[in-house]
């Protein structure tokens, strides 16, 4: 009950707060830029974890754009947008699981140095975005979904850096593939969390 009260107040305040929109624009630019950096580095380093993280940056860019589009709309539309974003998170997680499984069969060891460097850059970017969004983490499902994405991304970046250390130490590709699978699990778990909050918001709007 306390969470619901906080969600209502935080959501109403954020909708009229130009700071919310400004943060989303900054997050959108950062994520779009990092997608370009990571997809190039991931392909060059043959790292599925980096490629998965790059696609996550791309998905987040789309999610931020959707959030900007529905920020001033009614709760029902914001909840529906959150459902769409949850579906994209789920699709991303399933795709990464498939990619990791394929890599276990056919993959080679990626370049650990590139993984570590780009992973650290991605971590700094995601932590900065997550800190900016922290105050909105208990708002409506749409705002919470943005926070969940940023939080999961920061955790995923730490895992990528851990995988780089593992690849460097073992000379094998399995740490990279293991982290890709973990990132997929985070995306799936996060999508279920957003689905739950979106359904609650839809019930609230209908009532």
Secondary structure, 3 states (H helix, E strand, C coil): CHHHHHHHHHHHHHHCCHHHHHHHHHHHHHHHHHHHHHHHHHHHHCCHHHHHHHHHHHHHHHHHHHHHHHCCCCHHHHHHHHHHHHHHHHHHHHHHHHHHHHHHHHCCCCCHHHHHHHHHHHHHHHHHHHHHHHHHCCCCHHHHHHHHHHHHHHHHHHHHHHHHHHHHHHCCCHHHHHHHHHHHHHHHHHHHHHHHHHHHHHHHHHC
